[in-house]
Each structure stands twice: as C-alpha cells, then as structure tokens.
Amino acid sequence: MEILVIDGQGGGLGKALVAALKSHFSDITVNAVGTNSIATQQMLRSGADHAATGENPVIVLSRTASIIIGPIGICIADSMYGEVTPAMAKAVGSANARRILVPVNICGNIVVGVHDTSLSAMIEGVIEAAEAVIRA
C-alpha cells in the first residue's frame, strides 16, 4: 500500500504523521511531499521511504497513492500561506485515493464543529482512519 503524506510550513505535522505511520504499519510505503524543502526534510528524517518537494511531485504521486494524508489545506488552493497551488489542490481533490485530512484550524481555514484537539490525538485519529482503509 502506498501512502502519500503532504505537508508544508515547518513540516511538524508531516513529521509526526510519517513517524506514526511507519511505527504502526510495517508493510506500507510512505511517500512524503513537502510544499517547501524544510517540510520535506522533516518528513524524510522521520522515516519516509521517498520524499520530494513542490507542485509536480504532489500531482504525480497523487495519481498512485492509495491514501493521501495531510492538513485540510492540501485540498484548498492558495492555503497554507500560498504554499498550496491550485494545481496541487486539484490533484489531491481529484485523486482516486482516500483522503485523511487533519482539521488544522490555521492559515485562514476554519472547520466549524471541530474542536481544537492536541496533535497527538489527531495523529491517533489518522492512524485509526488509515487502519480502517487498509483493512477494508
């Protein structure tokens, strides 16, 4: 199974996601794409199998991923302070993959009905959702 983790800014969420995925699942490939080189480096250091930076890797890897995981902003053009391009948002939104989106209420995107939760609790939720998709 191929999982694509996308993150930007400082890469903290992506780093935590990659580490949790790699420690929980032994038979997956985790590809990481950072919207900037700092985010990419963080995810690579935390155990991603492959890593790349920028728009084209998001577009290409979205085609083959079984699951795409990242902050909700990866589906919104110009989010994350402009790091997510319209082409990136379109690639993620139109991918055949299941999307597991973390409701991070920053960068101008607020998800109503979602309470602020600790990062560790959100990571646990991502692992539970990924496990359900993998076992389906």
Backbone hydrogen bonds, N-H to C=O, Kabsch-Sander energy under -0.5 kcal/mol:
donor,donor_aa,acceptor,acceptor_aa,energy
3,I,1,M,-0.6
3,I,29,T,-3.2
4,L,67,I,-2.9
5,V,3,I,-0.5
5,V,31,N,-2.9
6,I,4,L,-0.5
6,I,69,I,-2.5
7,D,33,V,-1.9
11,G,8,G,-2.3
15,K,11,G,-2.6
16,A,12,G,-2.1
17,L,13,L,-2.7
18,V,14,G,-2.8
19,A,15,K,-2.2
20,A,16,A,-2.2
21,L,17,L,-2.7
22,K,18,V,-2.7
23,S,19,A,-1.9
24,H,20,A,-1.7
25,F,21,L,-2.6
29,T,1,M,-2.8
30,V,28,I,-0.5
31,N,3,I,-3.0
31,N,29,T,-0.7
32,A,50,H,-2.5
33,V,5,V,-2.7
34,G,52,A,-2.1
35,T,7,D,-2.2
40,T,36,N,-1.9
41,Q,37,S,-2.5
42,Q,38,I,-2.2
43,M,39,A,-2.1
44,L,40,T,-2.4
45,R,41,Q,-2.5
46,S,42,Q,-1.2
47,G,44,L,-1.5
48,A,43,M,-1.8
49,D,30,V,-2.0
50,H,30,V,-1.4
52,A,32,A,-2.0
54,G,34,G,-2.7
58,V,54,G,-1.3
59,I,55,E,-2.1
60,V,56,N,-2.9
61,L,57,P,-2.8
62,S,58,V,-1.7
63,R,59,I,-0.7
63,R,60,V,-0.9
64,T,61,L,-0.6
65,A,61,L,-1.4
66,S,2,E,-3.0
67,I,2,E,-1.4
68,I,98,R,-2.7
69,I,4,L,-3.2
70,G,100,I,-1.6
72,I,102,V,-2.4
74,I,71,P,-2.3
75,C,72,I,-1.8
76,I,73,G,-1.7
77,A,75,C,-0.6
78,D,84,V,-3.0
79,S,76,I,-1.9
82,G,78,D,-0.9
83,E,79,S,-0.5
83,E,80,M,-1.3
84,V,79,S,-1.9
85,T,83,E,-0.8
89,A,85,T,-2.3
90,K,86,P,-2.3
91,A,87,A,-2.2
92,V,88,M,-2.5
93,G,89,A,-2.7
94,S,90,K,-2.2
95,A,91,A,-0.6
95,A,92,V,-0.7
98,R,66,S,-2.5
100,I,68,I,-2.9
101,L,99,R,-0.6
102,V,70,G,-2.6
104,V,102,V,-2.3
105,N,103,P,-0.8
106,I,104,V,-1.9
109,N,106,I,-1.5
110,I,108,G,-0.6
112,V,110,I,-0.8
114,V,111,V,-1.3
115,H,113,G,-0.6
122,M,118,S,-2.1
123,I,119,L,-2.5
124,E,120,S,-2.1
125,G,121,A,-1.9
126,V,122,M,-2.1
127,I,123,I,-2.5
128,E,124,E,-2.3
129,A,125,G,-2.3
130,A,126,V,-3.0
131,E,127,I,-2.6
132,A,128,E,-1.9
133,V,129,A,-2.0
134,I,130,A,-2.8
135,R,131,E,-2.3
136,A,132,A,-0.8
